[in-house]
């Protein structure tokens, strides 16, 4: 089962492609700078999962 669920992610961001882009950029940022984590503990061990959790909890927002 995917956590967080897609409908939780889409409540913040309207496009699946934007979710993927945001998660990839945030995961790279977490990999390069682990101290930039905005909350904890995470359910996910991997950085992509952590990024998706942050998007679902509205801790990461899209900037145009």
PQR file of N, CA, C, O and H, with PARSE charges and radii, in Angstrom:
ATOM      1  N   UNK A   1       0.840  -1.180   0.000 -0.4000 1.5000
ATOM      2  CA  UNK A   1       0.000   0.000   0.000 -0.0000 2.0000
ATOM      3  C   UNK A   1       0.884   1.241   0.000  0.5500 1.7000
ATOM      4  O   UNK A   1       1.860   1.327   0.745 -0.5500 1.4000
ATOM      5  N   UNK A   2       0.533   2.172  -0.825 -0.4000 1.5000
ATOM      6  CA  UNK A   2       1.300   3.406  -0.944 -0.0000 2.0000
ATOM      7  C   UNK A   2       0.934   4.361   0.184  0.5500 1.7000
ATOM      8  O   UNK A   2      -0.243   4.630   0.426 -0.5500 1.4000
ATOM      9  H   UNK A   2      -0.260   2.102  -1.430  0.4000 1.0000
ATOM     10  N   UNK A   3       1.940   4.863   0.861 -0.4000 1.5000
ATOM     11  CA  UNK A   3       1.702   5.897   1.854 -0.0000 2.0000
ATOM     12  C   UNK A   3       2.585   7.073   1.531  0.5500 1.7000
ATOM     13  O   UNK A   3       3.778   6.871   1.305 -0.5500 1.4000
ATOM     14  H   UNK A   3       2.896   4.644   0.664  0.4000 1.0000
ATOM     15  N   UNK A   4       2.100   8.237   1.494 -0.4000 1.5000
ATOM     16  CA  UNK A   4       0.701   8.639   1.603 -0.0000 2.0000
ATOM     17  C   UNK A   4      -0.070   8.335   0.323  0.5500 1.7000
ATOM     18  O   UNK A   4       0.515   8.216  -0.754 -0.5500 1.4000
ATOM     19  H   UNK A   4       1.130   8.401   1.677  0.4000 1.0000
ATOM     20  N   UNK A   5      -1.369   8.212   0.452 -0.4000 1.5000
ATOM     21  CA  UNK A   5      -2.222   7.880  -0.687 -0.0000 2.0000
ATOM     22  C   UNK A   5      -2.257   9.040  -1.682  0.5500 1.7000
ATOM     23  O   UNK A   5      -2.043  10.198  -1.321 -0.5500 1.4000
ATOM     24  H   UNK A   5      -1.844   8.309   1.326  0.4000 1.0000
ATOM     25  N   UNK A   6      -2.529   8.706  -2.924 -0.4000 1.5000
ATOM     26  CA  UNK A   6      -2.527   9.709  -3.984 -0.0000 2.0000
ATOM     27  C   UNK A   6      -3.553  10.806  -3.729  0.5500 1.7000
ATOM     28  O   UNK A   6      -3.282  11.972  -4.013 -0.5500 1.4000
ATOM     29  H   UNK A   6      -2.703   7.766  -3.217  0.4000 1.0000
ATOM     30  N   UNK A   7      -4.714  10.465  -3.205 -0.4000 1.5000
ATOM     31  CA  UNK A   7      -5.723  11.504  -2.962 -0.0000 2.0000
ATOM     32  C   UNK A   7      -5.278  12.479  -1.871  0.5500 1.7000
ATOM     33  O   UNK A   7      -5.697  13.636  -1.879 -0.5500 1.4000
ATOM     34  H   UNK A   7      -4.935   9.518  -2.974  0.4000 1.0000
ATOM     35  N   UNK A   8      -4.442  12.037  -0.938 -0.4000 1.5000
ATOM     36  CA  UNK A   8      -3.886  12.949   0.062 -0.0000 2.0000
ATOM     37  C   UNK A   8      -2.901  13.910  -0.586  0.5500 1.7000
ATOM     38  O   UNK A   8      -2.857  15.092  -0.242 -0.5500 1.4000
ATOM     39  H   UNK A   8      -4.101  11.096  -0.931  0.4000 1.0000
ATOM     40  N   UNK A   9      -2.115  13.404  -1.519 -0.4000 1.5000
ATOM     41  CA  UNK A   9      -1.136  14.240  -2.200 -0.0000 2.0000
ATOM     42  C   UNK A   9      -1.812  15.240  -3.126  0.5500 1.7000
ATOM     43  O   UNK A   9      -1.377  16.387  -3.232 -0.5500 1.4000
ATOM     44  H   UNK A   9      -2.150  12.445  -1.798  0.4000 1.0000
ATOM     45  N   UNK A  10      -2.878  14.805  -3.796 -0.4000 1.5000
ATOM     46  CA  UNK A  10      -3.557  15.680  -4.747 -0.0000 2.0000
ATOM     47  C   UNK A  10      -4.406  16.747  -4.074  0.5500 1.7000
ATOM     48  O   UNK A  10      -4.889  17.654  -4.751 -0.5500 1.4000
ATOM     49  H   UNK A  10      -3.232  13.874  -3.709  0.4000 1.0000
ATOM     50  N   UNK A  11      -4.601  16.668  -2.772 -0.4000 1.5000
ATOM     51  CA  UNK A  11      -5.329  17.732  -2.083 -0.0000 2.0000
ATOM     52  C   UNK A  11      -4.503  19.013  -2.030  0.5500 1.7000
ATOM     53  O   UNK A  11      -5.053  20.106  -1.902 -0.5500 1.4000
ATOM     54  H   UNK A  11      -4.208  15.932  -2.222  0.4000 1.0000
ATOM     55  N   UNK A  12      -3.193  18.875  -2.127 -0.4000 1.5000
ATOM     56  CA  UNK A  12      -2.287  20.019  -2.084 -0.0000 2.0000
ATOM     57  C   UNK A  12      -1.841  20.431  -3.479  0.5500 1.7000
ATOM     58  O   UNK A  12      -1.726  21.623  -3.763 -0.5500 1.4000
ATOM     59  H   UNK A  12      -2.747  17.987  -2.231  0.4000 1.0000
ATOM     60  N   UNK A  13      -1.591  19.471  -4.346 -0.4000 1.5000
ATOM     61  CA  UNK A  13      -1.074  19.715  -5.689 -0.0000 2.0000
ATOM     62  C   UNK A  13      -2.020  19.044  -6.671  0.5500 1.7000
ATOM     63  O   UNK A  13      -2.391  17.886  -6.477 -0.5500 1.4000
ATOM     64  H   UNK A  13      -1.684  18.502  -4.115  0.4000 1.0000
ATOM     65  N   UNK A  14      -2.416  19.752  -7.719 -0.4000 1.5000
ATOM     66  CA  UNK A  14      -3.448  19.234  -8.608 -0.0000 2.0000
ATOM     67  C   UNK A  14      -2.938  18.264  -9.668  0.5500 1.7000
ATOM     68  O   UNK A  14      -3.739  17.522 -10.235 -0.5500 1.4000
ATOM     69  H   UNK A  14      -2.115  20.693  -7.876  0.4000 1.0000
ATOM     70  N   UNK A  15      -1.662  18.238  -9.953 -0.4000 1.5000
ATOM     71  CA  UNK A  15      -1.121  17.411 -11.025 -0.0000 2.0000
ATOM     72  C   UNK A  15      -0.217  16.308 -10.472  0.5500 1.7000
ATOM     73  O   UNK A  15       0.620  16.557  -9.604 -0.5500 1.4000
ATOM     74  H   UNK A  15      -1.011  18.841  -9.492  0.4000 1.0000
ATOM     75  N   UNK A  16      -0.393  15.091 -10.982 -0.4000 1.5000
ATOM     76  CA  UNK A  16       0.483  13.981 -10.577 -0.0000 2.0000
ATOM     77  C   UNK A  16       1.926  14.257 -10.983  0.5500 1.7000
ATOM     78  O   UNK A  16       2.863  13.908 -10.265 -0.5500 1.4000
ATOM     79  H   UNK A  16      -1.072  14.888 -11.687  0.4000 1.0000
ATOM     80  N   UNK A  17       2.091  14.884 -12.138 -0.4000 1.5000
ATOM     81  CA  UNK A  17       3.435  15.171 -12.631 -0.0000 2.0000
ATOM     82  C   UNK A  17       4.138  16.199 -11.747  0.5500 1.7000
ATOM     83  O   UNK A  17       5.347  16.110 -11.533 -0.5500 1.4000
ATOM     84  H   UNK A  17       1.330  15.167 -12.721  0.4000 1.0000
ATOM     85  N   UNK A  18       3.393  17.164 -11.241 -0.4000 1.5000
ATOM     86  CA  UNK A  18       3.973  18.147 -10.335 -0.0000 2.0000
ATOM     87  C   UNK A  18       4.354  17.484  -9.011  0.5500 1.7000
ATOM     88  O   UNK A  18       5.369  17.841  -8.413 -0.5500 1.4000
ATOM     89  H   UNK A  18       2.412  17.236 -11.415  0.4000 1.0000
ATOM     90  N   UNK A  19       3.557  16.530  -8.552 -0.4000 1.5000
ATOM     91  CA  UNK A  19       3.883  15.793  -7.327 -0.0000 2.0000
ATOM     92  C   UNK A  19       5.203  15.056  -7.497  0.5500 1.7000
ATOM     93  O   UNK A  19       6.049  15.074  -6.603 -0.5500 1.4000
ATOM     94  H   UNK A  19       2.732  16.240  -9.038  0.4000 1.0000
ATOM     95  N   UNK A  20       5.377  14.410  -8.643 -0.4000 1.5000
ATOM     96  CA  UNK A  20       6.614  13.669  -8.912 -0.0000 2.0000
ATOM     97  C   UNK A  20       7.804  14.617  -8.945  0.5500 1.7000
ATOM     98  O   UNK A  20       8.851  14.321  -8.369 -0.5500 1.4000
ATOM     99  H   UNK A  20       4.690  14.396  -9.369  0.4000 1.0000
ATOM    100  N   UNK A  21       7.650  15.755  -9.614 -0.4000 1.5000
ATOM    101  CA  UNK A  21       8.741  16.725  -9.707 -0.0000 2.0000
ATOM    102  C   UNK A  21       9.098  17.284  -8.335  0.5500 1.7000
ATOM    103  O   UNK A  21      10.274  17.372  -7.981 -0.5500 1.4000
ATOM    104  H   UNK A  21       6.799  15.996 -10.081  0.4000 1.0000
ATOM    105  N   UNK A  22       8.086  17.658  -7.570 -0.4000 1.5000
ATOM    106  CA  UNK A  22       8.332  18.191  -6.229 -0.0000 2.0000
ATOM    107  C   UNK A  22       8.994  17.155  -5.329  0.5500 1.7000
ATOM    108  O   UNK A  22       9.924  17.475  -4.588 -0.5500 1.4000
ATOM    109  H   UNK A  22       7.131  17.587  -7.857  0.4000 1.0000
ATOM    110  N   UNK A  23       8.517  15.918  -5.393 -0.4000 1.5000
ATOM    111  CA  UNK A  23       9.083  14.859  -4.554 -0.0000 2.0000
ATOM    112  C   UNK A  23      10.532  14.577  -4.927  0.5500 1.7000
ATOM    113  O   UNK A  23      11.368  14.363  -4.050 -0.5500 1.4000
ATOM    114  H   UNK A  23       7.762  15.659  -5.995  0.4000 1.0000
ATOM    115  N   UNK A  24      10.832  14.576  -6.219 -0.4000 1.5000
ATOM    116  CA  UNK A  24      12.207  14.313  -6.657 -0.0000 2.0000
ATOM    117  C   UNK A  24      13.152  15.414  -6.188  0.5500 1.7000
ATOM    118  O   UNK A  24      14.246  15.130  -5.700 -0.5500 1.4000
ATOM    119  H   UNK A  24      10.153  14.749  -6.931  0.4000 1.0000
ATOM    120  N   UNK A  25      12.733  16.663  -6.333 -0.4000 1.5000
ATOM    121  CA  UNK A  25      13.587  17.779  -5.905 -0.0000 2.0000
ATOM    122  C   UNK A  25      13.774  17.789  -4.393  0.5500 1.7000
ATOM    123  O   UNK A  25      14.874  18.030  -3.895 -0.5500 1.4000
ATOM    124  H   UNK A  25      11.844  16.894  -6.729  0.4000 1.0000
ATOM    125  N   UNK A  26      12.688  17.525  -3.670 -0.4000 1.5000
ATOM    126  CA  UNK A  26      12.776  17.521  -2.206 -0.0000 2.0000
ATOM    127  C   UNK A  26      13.600  16.338  -1.706  0.5500 1.7000
ATOM    128  O   UNK A  26      14.351  16.469  -0.740 -0.5500 1.4000
ATOM    129  H   UNK A  26      11.795  17.329  -4.075  0.4000 1.0000
ATOM    130  N   UNK A  27      13.463  15.188  -2.357 -0.4000 1.5000
ATOM    131  CA  UNK A  27      14.256  14.016  -1.972 -0.0000 2.0000
ATOM    132  C   UNK A  27      15.742  14.282  -2.180  0.5500 1.7000
ATOM    133  O   UNK A  27      16.569  13.886  -1.359 -0.5500 1.4000
ATOM    134  H   UNK A  27      12.852  15.081  -3.142  0.4000 1.0000
ATOM    135  N   UNK A  28      16.078  14.949  -3.273 -0.4000 1.5000
ATOM    136  CA  UNK A  28      17.484  15.298  -3.522 -0.0000 2.0000
ATOM    137  C   UNK A  28      17.990  16.258  -2.455  0.5500 1.7000
ATOM    138  O   UNK A  28      19.122  16.133  -1.986 -0.5500 1.4000
ATOM    139  H   UNK A  28      15.406  15.271  -3.940  0.4000 1.0000
ATOM    140  N   UNK A  29      17.156  17.212  -2.074 -0.4000 1.5000
ATOM    141  CA  UNK A  29      17.534  18.156  -1.032 -0.0000 2.0000
ATOM    142  C   UNK A  29      17.745  17.439   0.305  0.5500 1.7000
ATOM    143  O   UNK A  29      18.696  17.738   1.026 -0.5500 1.4000
ATOM    144  H   UNK A  29      16.237  17.314  -2.455  0.4000 1.0000
ATOM    145  N   UNK A  30      16.865  16.499   0.635 -0.4000 1.5000
ATOM    146  CA  UNK A  30      17.017  15.737   1.877 -0.0000 2.0000
ATOM    147  C   UNK A  30      18.255  14.849   1.851  0.5500 1.7000
ATOM    148  O   UNK A  30      18.884  14.625   2.885 -0.5500 1.4000
ATOM    149  H   UNK A  30      16.092  16.256   0.049  0.4000 1.0000
ATOM    150  N   UNK A  31      18.602  14.347   0.673 -0.4000 1.5000
ATOM    151  CA  UNK A  31      19.793  13.514   0.550 -0.0000 2.0000
ATOM    152  C   UNK A  31      21.052  14.354   0.745  0.5500 1.7000
ATOM    153  O   UNK A  31      21.986  13.929   1.425 -0.5500 1.4000
ATOM    154  H   UNK A  31      18.091  14.529  -0.166  0.4000 1.0000
ATOM    155  N   UNK A  32      21.077  15.537   0.153 -0.4000 1.5000
ATOM    156  CA  UNK A  32      22.251  16.399   0.250 -0.0000 2.0000
ATOM    157  C   UNK A  32      22.371  17.074   1.614  0.5500 1.7000
ATOM    158  O   UNK A  32      23.479  17.298   2.101 -0.5500 1.4000
ATOM    159  H   UNK A  32      20.318  15.882  -0.400  0.4000 1.0000
ATOM    160  N   UNK A  33      21.229  17.398   2.234 -0.4000 1.5000
ATOM    161  CA  UNK A  33      21.213  18.112   3.510 -0.0000 2.0000
ATOM    162  C   UNK A  33      20.196  17.462   4.454  0.5500 1.7000
ATOM    163  O   UNK A  33      19.069  17.946   4.554 -0.5500 1.4000
ATOM    164  H   UNK A  33      20.329  17.216   1.838  0.4000 1.0000
ATOM    165  N   UNK A  34      20.558  16.391   5.140 -0.4000 1.5000
ATOM    166  CA  UNK A  34      19.604  15.691   6.020 -0.0000 2.0000
ATOM    167  C   UNK A  34      19.067  16.561   7.156  0.5500 1.7000
ATOM    168  O   UNK A  34      17.999  16.274   7.697 -0.5500 1.4000
ATOM    169  H   UNK A  34      21.474  15.998   5.059  0.4000 1.0000
ATOM    170  N   UNK A  35      19.783  17.609   7.519 -0.4000 1.5000
ATOM    171  CA  UNK A  35      19.328  18.476   8.606 -0.0000 2.0000
ATOM    172  C   UNK A  35      18.226  19.446   8.166  0.5500 1.7000
ATOM    173  O   UNK A  35      17.732  20.215   8.991 -0.5500 1.4000
ATOM    174  H   UNK A  35      20.650  17.842   7.080  0.4000 1.0000
ATOM    175  N   UNK A  36      17.828  19.428   6.890 -0.4000 1.5000
ATOM    176  CA  UNK A  36      16.743  20.278   6.390 -0.0000 2.0000
ATOM    177  C   UNK A  36      15.371  19.643   6.596  0.5500 1.7000
ATOM    178  O   UNK A  36      14.373  20.193   6.129 -0.5500 1.4000
ATOM    179  H   UNK A  36      18.228  18.803   6.220  0.4000 1.0000
ATOM    180  N   UNK A  37      15.292  18.522   7.269 -0.4000 1.5000
ATOM    181  CA  UNK A  37      14.010  17.851   7.504 -0.0000 2.0000
ATOM    182  C   UNK A  37      13.102  18.774   8.314  0.5500 1.7000
ATOM    183  O   UNK A  37      13.545  19.402   9.276 -0.5500 1.4000
ATOM    184  H   UNK A  37      16.103  18.076   7.647  0.4000 1.0000
ATOM    185  N   UNK A  38      11.820  18.854   7.917 -0.4000 1.5000
ATOM    186  CA  UNK A  38      10.916  19.808   8.555 -0.0000 2.0000
ATOM    187  C   UNK A  38      10.126  19.215   9.712  0.5500 1.7000
ATOM    188  O   UNK A  38       9.607  19.963  10.541 -0.5500 1.4000
ATOM    189  H   UNK A  38      11.460  18.345   7.135  0.4000 1.0000
ATOM    190  N   UNK A  39      10.022  17.915   9.792 -0.4000 1.5000
ATOM    191  CA  UNK A  39       9.351  17.283  10.921 -0.0000 2.0000
ATOM    192  C   UNK A  39       9.858  15.865  11.058  0.5500 1.7000
ATOM    193  O   UNK A  39      10.571  15.367  10.188 -0.5500 1.4000
ATOM    194  H   UNK A  39      10.444  17.308   9.119  0.4000 1.0000
ATOM    195  N   UNK A  40       9.500  15.227  12.124 -0.4000 1.5000
ATOM    196  CA  UNK A  40       9.904  13.850  12.337 -0.0000 2.0000
ATOM    197  C   UNK A  40       9.113  13.267  13.475  0.5500 1.7000
ATOM    198  O   UNK A  40       8.453  14.027  14.184 -0.5500 1.4000
ATOM    199  H   UNK A  40       8.920  15.631  12.831  0.4000 1.0000
ATOM    200  N   UNK A  41       9.131  12.030  13.689 -0.4000 1.5000
ATOM    201  CA  UNK A  41       9.765  11.006  12.857 -0.0000 2.0000
ATOM    202  C   UNK A  41       8.911  10.680  11.629  0.5500 1.7000
ATOM    203  O   UNK A  41       7.686  10.803  11.645 -0.5500 1.4000
ATOM    204  H   UNK A  41       9.667  11.413  13.113  0.4000 1.0000
ATOM    205  N   UNK A  42       9.585  10.270  10.591 -0.4000 1.5000
ATOM    206  CA  UNK A  42       8.923   9.893   9.346 -0.0000 2.0000
ATOM    207  C   UNK A  42       8.530   8.419   9.399  0.5500 1.7000
ATOM    208  O   UNK A  42       9.167   7.627  10.093 -0.5500 1.4000
ATOM    209  H   UNK A  42      10.580  10.170  10.578  0.4000 1.0000
ATOM    210  N   UNK A  43       7.485   8.055   8.667 -0.4000 1.5000
ATOM    211  CA  UNK A  43       7.129   6.646   8.522 -0.0000 2.0000
ATOM    212  C   UNK A  43       8.039   5.974   7.508  0.5500 1.7000
ATOM    213  O   UNK A  43       8.329   4.783   7.617 -0.5500 1.4000
ATOM    214  H   UNK A  43       6.968   8.698   8.102  0.4000 1.0000
ATOM    215  N   UNK A  44       8.486   6.737   6.526 -0.4000 1.5000
ATOM    216  CA  UNK A  44       9.331   6.203   5.456 -0.0000 2.0000
ATOM    217  C   UNK A  44      10.798   6.296   5.836  0.5500 1.7000
ATOM    218  O   UNK A  44      11.220   7.215   6.538 -0.5500 1.4000
ATOM    219  H   UNK A  44       8.250   7.705   6.438  0.4000 1.0000
ATOM    220  N   UNK A  45      11.561   5.332   5.363 -0.4000 1.5000
ATOM    221  CA  UNK A  45      12.998   5.340   5.584 -0.0000 2.0000
ATOM    222  C   UNK A  45      13.712   6.072   4.452  0.5500 1.7000
ATOM    223  O   UNK A  45      14.727   6.732   4.673 -0.5500 1.4000
ATOM    224  H   UNK A  45      11.219   4.585   4.793  0.4000 1.0000
ATOM    225  N   UNK A  46      13.179   5.952   3.247 -0.4000 1.5000
ATOM    226  CA  UNK A  46      13.825   6.530   2.069 -0.0000 2.0000
ATOM    227  C   UNK A  46      13.425   7.988   1.888  0.5500 1.7000
ATOM    228  O   UNK A  46      12.359   8.418   2.329 -0.5500 1.4000
ATOM    229  H   UNK A  46      12.355   5.416   3.067  0.4000 1.0000
ATOM    230  N   UNK A  47      14.302   8.739   1.229 -0.4000 1.5000
ATOM    231  CA  UNK A  47      14.088  10.168   1.058 -0.0000 2.0000
ATOM    232  C   UNK A  47      12.874  10.491   0.198  0.5500 1.7000
ATOM    233  O   UNK A  47      12.200  11.491   0.445 -0.5500 1.4000
ATOM    234  H   UNK A  47      15.168   8.390   0.870  0.4000 1.0000
ATOM    235  N   UNK A  48      12.580   9.671  -0.803 -0.4000 1.5000
ATOM    236  CA  UNK A  48      11.404   9.921  -1.640 -0.0000 2.0000
ATOM    237  C   UNK A  48      10.135   9.781  -0.801  0.5500 1.7000
ATOM    238  O   UNK A  48       9.216  10.591  -0.926 -0.5500 1.4000
ATOM    239  H   UNK A  48      13.128   8.859  -1.003  0.4000 1.0000
ATOM    240  N   UNK A  49      10.081   8.776   0.039 -0.4000 1.5000
ATOM    241  CA  UNK A  49       8.935   8.604   0.926 -0.0000 2.0000
ATOM    242  C   UNK A  49       8.799   9.757   1.904  0.5500 1.7000
ATOM    243  O   UNK A  49       7.690  10.214   2.182 -0.5500 1.4000
ATOM    244  H   UNK A  49      10.827   8.118   0.140  0.4000 1.0000
ATOM    245  N   UNK A  50       9.927  10.228   2.425 -0.4000 1.5000
ATOM    246  CA  UNK A  50       9.902  11.380   3.326 -0.0000 2.0000
ATOM    247  C   UNK A  50       9.382  12.616   2.606  0.5500 1.7000
ATOM    248  O   UNK A  50       8.594  13.379   3.164 -0.5500 1.4000
ATOM    249  H   UNK A  50      10.827   9.857   2.199  0.4000 1.0000
ATOM    250  N   UNK A  51       9.822  12.812   1.369 -0.4000 1.5000
ATOM    251  CA  UNK A  51       9.365  13.957   0.581 -0.0000 2.0000
ATOM    252  C   UNK A  51       7.864  13.877   0.328  0.5500 1.7000
ATOM    253  O   UNK A  51       7.168  14.889   0.414 -0.5500 1.4000
ATOM    254  H   UNK A  51      10.462  12.191   0.916  0.4000 1.0000
ATOM    255  N   UNK A  52       7.359  12.690   0.019 -0.4000 1.5000
ATOM    256  CA  UNK A  52       5.923  12.528  -0.209 -0.0000 2.0000
ATOM    257  C   UNK A  52       5.127  12.785   1.068  0.5500 1.7000
ATOM    258  O   UNK A  52       4.038  13.355   1.014 -0.5500 1.4000
ATOM    259  H   UNK A  52       7.924  11.868  -0.051  0.4000 1.0000
ATOM    260  N   UNK A  53       5.659  12.372   2.204 -0.4000 1.5000
ATOM    261  CA  UNK A  53       4.991  12.653   3.477 -0.0000 2.0000
ATOM    262  C   UNK A  53       4.914  14.154   3.727  0.5500 1.7000
ATOM    263  O   UNK A  53       3.891  14.655   4.191 -0.5500 1.4000
ATOM    264  H   UNK A  53       6.544  11.908   2.248  0.4000 1.0000
ATOM    265  N   UNK A  54       5.992  14.873   3.421 -0.4000 1.5000
ATOM    266  CA  UNK A  54       6.004  16.319   3.609 -0.0000 2.0000
ATOM    267  C   UNK A  54       5.000  17.002   2.688  0.5500 1.7000
ATOM    268  O   UNK A  54       4.334  17.953   3.096 -0.5500 1.4000
ATOM    269  H   UNK A  54       6.824  14.466   3.044  0.4000 1.0000
ATOM    270  N   UNK A  55       4.886  16.527   1.451 -0.4000 1.5000
ATOM    271  CA  UNK A  55       3.915  17.100   0.513 -0.0000 2.0000
ATOM    272  C   UNK A  55       2.499  16.848   1.018  0.5500 1.7000
ATOM    273  O   UNK A  55       1.653  17.739   0.951 -0.5500 1.4000
ATOM    274  H   UNK A  55       5.427  15.754   1.119  0.4000 1.0000
ATOM    275  N   UNK A  56       2.234  15.657   1.516 -0.4000 1.5000
ATOM    276  CA  UNK A  56       0.896  15.319   2.012 -0.0000 2.0000
ATOM    277  C   UNK A  56       0.516  16.148   3.234  0.5500 1.7000
ATOM    278  O   UNK A  56      -0.658  16.467   3.423 -0.5500 1.4000
ATOM    279  H   UNK A  56       2.922  14.932   1.570  0.4000 1.0000
ATOM    280  N   UNK A  57       1.492  16.500   4.060 -0.4000 1.5000
ATOM    281  CA  UNK A  57       1.217  17.284   5.267 -0.0000 2.0000
ATOM    282  C   UNK A  57       1.326  18.786   5.010  0.5500 1.7000
ATOM    283  O   UNK A  57       1.321  19.578   5.952 -0.5500 1.4000
ATOM    284  H   UNK A  57       2.445  16.241   3.907  0.4000 1.0000
ATOM    285  N   UNK A  58       1.425  19.179   3.737 -0.4000 1.5000
ATOM    286  CA  UNK A  58       1.477  20.588   3.325 -0.0000 2.0000
ATOM    287  C   UNK A  58       2.693  21.314   3.899  0.5500 1.7000
ATOM    288  O   UNK A  58       2.629  22.516   4.156 -0.5500 1.4000
ATOM    289  H   UNK A  58       1.429  18.535   2.972  0.4000 1.0000
ATOM    290  N   UNK A  59       3.797  20.598   4.102 -0.4000 1.5000
ATOM    291  CA  UNK A  59       5.032  21.216   4.580 -0.0000 2.0000
ATOM    292  C   UNK A  59       5.895  21.689   3.414  0.5500 1.7000
ATOM    293  O   UNK A  59       6.786  22.520   3.593 -0.5500 1.4000
ATOM    294  H   UNK A  59       3.849  19.621   3.894  0.4000 1.0000
ATOM    295  N   UNK A  60       5.632  21.163   2.227 -0.4000 1.5000
ATOM    296  CA  UNK A  60       6.343  21.554   1.012 -0.0000 2.0000
ATOM    297  C   UNK A  60       5.299  22.108   0.061  0.5500 1.7000
ATOM    298  O   UNK A  60       4.275  21.472  -0.188 -0.5500 1.4000
ATOM    299  H   UNK A  60       4.908  20.489   2.082  0.4000 1.0000
ATOM    300  N   UNK A  61       5.561  23.295  -0.469 -0.4000 1.5000
ATOM    301  CA  UNK A  61       4.600  23.913  -1.379 -0.0000 2.0000
ATOM    302  C   UNK A  61       5.245  24.179  -2.728  0.5500 1.7000
ATOM    303  O   UNK A  61       6.468  24.246  -2.855 -0.5500 1.4000
ATOM    304  H   UNK A  61       6.393  23.812  -0.266  0.4000 1.0000
ATOM    305  N   UNK A  62       4.396  24.327  -3.727 -0.4000 1.5000
ATOM    306  CA  UNK A  62       4.851  24.599  -5.088 -0.0000 2.0000
ATOM    307  C   UNK A  62       5.102  26.094  -5.233  0.5500 1.7000
ATOM    308  O   UNK A  62       4.275  26.914  -4.833 -0.5500 1.4000
ATOM    309  H   UNK A  62       3.403  24.273  -3.624  0.4000 1.0000
ATOM    310  N   UNK A  63       6.248  26.440  -5.808 -0.4000 1.5000
ATOM    311  CA  UNK A  63       6.574  27.831  -6.101 -0.0000 2.0000
ATOM    312  C   UNK A  63       6.654  27.973  -7.609  0.5500 1.7000
ATOM    313  O   UNK A  63       7.374  27.227  -8.273 -0.5500 1.4000
ATOM    314  H   UNK A  63       6.919  25.773  -6.133  0.4000 1.0000
ATOM    315  N   UNK A  64       5.921  28.925  -8.144 -0.4000 1.5000
ATOM    316  CA  UNK A  64       5.918  29.125  -9.600 -0.0000 2.0000
ATOM    317  C   UNK A  64       7.167  29.789 -10.076  0.5500 1.7000
ATOM    318  O   UNK A  64       7.320  30.028 -11.274 -0.5500 1.4000
ATOM    319  H   UNK A  64       5.336  29.531  -7.605  0.4000 1.0000
TER
END
